[in-house]
C-alpha cells in the first residue's frame, strides 16, 4: 500500500493499485467480523473478577481495567465522529489528549460489572450510530482520527474492528494474535498498513501468504528493488506490525523495525 492508498478488501490487501474504500459487500463483512469480535470480548470478560481487572495487562503501565476502559472510550470517540457525519458538522473523537487519558484512568478501577456494562453499551451505541450513517448513505463523508488523519466514514468499522481485536489480546486472558481467524487478520492488515503507511521512514514490501498459495503484495512507501520484503501469514504480519507477540515472526522481520502503531 502506498501512503495515498485506502483499504479495499482482503482480496487485494492494501495493494498499490487499489485506491477505492471498501465496497458495500466489504462493509458488511467487516461489520459482521466486528459484531463477532465484540461478542467474543464480552463472552471472555464476563467471568473476570474485580481483582483480575486491576491486574497488569500486556500493555506496559496499564491494567486490564485501563485497556477495557480505553476500548469503551474509543467506541464513544468513534460515535462522536458518526454523529458529526449525521449532523453535517466535523466531529472530534476526544475533547483533548488529557481528557482522554483522564477518562481511561478514572474508569480503570471500576467493578467488573461496571466495566462489562460499559463495554457492552458503548459498543451498542456505536453500532447503532454506524447503522444510521449507512441508512443515510453518508459513508463517503470525511472524518478525522485523533491524530489528524482524514479518511471516509466507511473505514470507521474497520478501524473499530482492529481496535477491538488487538486490545482483546492485550487483556492477557489467553487470546493471542496466533488465534486470529486468517480472514479477520487480513482485514486488520488493511487498517494497520493504511495507518502506518505515512509513518514509514524506510520503504518495505509485505508478501502476504494466501490460502491459494498466491502471495498478495503490500507496499509501504515508494518501494525500490533493494528495499526489504517481509513475508508471512496474516496473523504473523499483524503481530509484527502491531508490536504484539507471535509464535513465528514473519520472514525478514529482523530486516526492519516498523513504525509504532
N, C-alpha and C positions, 0 to 999 in steps of 0.2 A: 504494500500500500504506500503510495506517495503521500506526502503531507497534505495534499489537496483532496485526497480521496475520502469518500464516506462509505461506511459499511453497506454491503449489498446483499449478503446472504451467504450461507456456508457452501454453496455450490462452487463459488469462486471467492474464497475469503480474502477480502481486502486487496484484491488483485489491482495492479496498476492500471488496468484497462477499465476498471469499474468506477463510475462516479455517481451512480444513482443511489439514493437512500432506499431502504428496504421496501419491497412491494407489499401489497395488501396481504398476500399469502404469507410472506415472510413475517409481517407484523403479527399475524395470527399465531404463527409458530412460536415466535418469541414470547408472546403473551401467554401461550399455553405452557411453555417452559417456566415462565415467571410464576404462574399460579402454582405449578408443581413444586418449585423450589421453596416458595413461601409456605406451602403446606408441609413440606419436609422439615423446614426450620421449626415451625410451630410444633410439629409432632415430636421432634427430638428434644426440644427445650421444655416441654410441659412437665417433665419429671425433674428438672434441675432445681435443687433446693436453694433457699436464700443464701446459705453459706457458699454453695458452689458458684453462685452468681458473683460473689465477691472474690473468688479465686482468680489468679492471673490467666489471661487469655494467651493466645500465641502472638499477640501484638505487644511489643515491649511497652511497659508502662500502663497498659490498660487491663482492667479486669474484664471478666465476661460481661458484667453489667455495663461497662463502658461500651463494649462492642455492640451489644444488643440495643442500647440507647442510641448509638450512632446510626444503626440500621433504621430505627424508627424515625429519628430526626431527618435522615436523608430522604425518607419517604415524604415527610412533611415538606421538605425543601423542594422536591420534585413536584409535589402537588401545588405549591405556590407558583411554580413555572406554568403548570397547566391552567391554573386559574387566571394567570396573566394572559395566556393564549385565548381563553374563552372570553375575557373582558376586552381583548384587543389592546392591552397595556403591557409593556415588558415587565416581567416579574423577576425577582431575585430569590435565590434559594435560601439565603440567610441574611439577617439584618447586618451581621458583621462576623468576622472570624472569632472575635471574642465572645459574641453571643452564642455562636455555635458551640465553642469549647465549653462555655459555662453550662449550657443545656445538657451536654453529654456528662459533665462532671456531676451535676445535680441529680441526674437520672440514674447514675450508676449504682447508687446504694439502695435502690428501692427493693421491695419484696419481689419474690419470683412471680407472684400473681400479677402485681402491677406491671412488671416488665413484659410478661406474656401478653397481657391485655393490650399494652401499648404497641407491641409488635403486630398484633392482630388488627387493631383498629386503624393504625396508621397505614398499614398495607391495604386494607379495605377501602379507606378514603382515597388513596392514590389510584387504586384500581377503578373506582367509580369516576374519578375525575378524568382519567385517561379515556374511559369509555365515552365521556361527554365530548372530548376532543375529537374522537373518531366519528361520533354521530354528527358532529358539526362540520366534518370534513376539513379539519384545521391542521392536519398532520404536517403540512408544509410550512407552517408558521415557524419563525425563528425563535429559539430560546437561547439562554446564556448560562453556562455552567458557572460554578462558584469561582473558577479561575479565569473567567472571562471568555472561554471558548464558546463560539456560536455554532449551532447546528439545528437542523429541522426537528420539530417536536416528535416526529415519528421515530427518532432514535432514543427517546426517553425510556421506553420499555426495555430496550437493550442495555442501556446504562444501568437501569434498576436491577435487571437480571444479573448483571455482573456483580453489582454491589451485594446482593443477597447471597449469591453462590459463594463468593470469596469470603465474606465475613462469617458465613455459616461455618466455613472451615476454620476461620480464626478463633472461633469459640473454643476450639480444642476439645470437642466432645466425641472425637473418634472419626469424624468425616474428614477425608483428605482430598487433595487435588486428584490423586490417582483414582478416586472413587467416582469422579465426574463422568457422566454419560458422554461418549465421544461427540455426539451431535451438539449437546449443550456446550461442551468445551470449545467446539468450533465457533459457535456463536459468541462465546466470551472472547475468543481471539479477535473477532470483528471489532468489538468495542475497545479492547486493550490496545490493539495496533493503531486504531483510529486516534486514541488519546495520546499514545506515546509518540506517534509519528513526528509531530512538531518539536519534540524534545530531543530527538536523536542528534548526537554530535557526530558520530561516525556511522555512515550508512551501512546497513546489512540486509541480507535477504533471508527470509524464513521459508524452508521447504517443509510443507505440512503433509504428513502421511495421510492418505485417504483409503477407505475400505477397498476400493477397486485397484489400489496399487499405483495410481497416477498421482504424483505429488502436485499440490497447489502451491503457487509461489506468492509470497507476500513481500513487497519491497518497503523497507522503512528508510526514507530518504532517497536521494538520487544515487542509486546503486551502480557501481562500476564493476568491471571484470575482476578486480583484485579485492573487492570487499567480501567480508565473511559470509558464509552460508550456514545457517543453523537449521538442523533438521530433526524432526521428531514427531511424536504423536500429539494430537491436540492437547491432551492432559499435560504432557511434559512441557509443552511450549507455554501453556497458560501459567503453570507453576513457575517456570523460569522467568517469564516476562513480568509476572506479578510479584516476584520475590517470595513465593511460597515453596515449601519443601516438596520435592517429588522423589520417588524411588529411583527412577532412571532419568537423569537430566538429558536434554536433547544433545545430539552430536554437535560439537562445535561450540557448546555453551561456554567453554573456557576461553574462547577467542575474543569475546566482547562482553562488556557489562552493560545491560540495557538501562535506560534512564528509569528513575523511580516513578512508579505509577501513582 
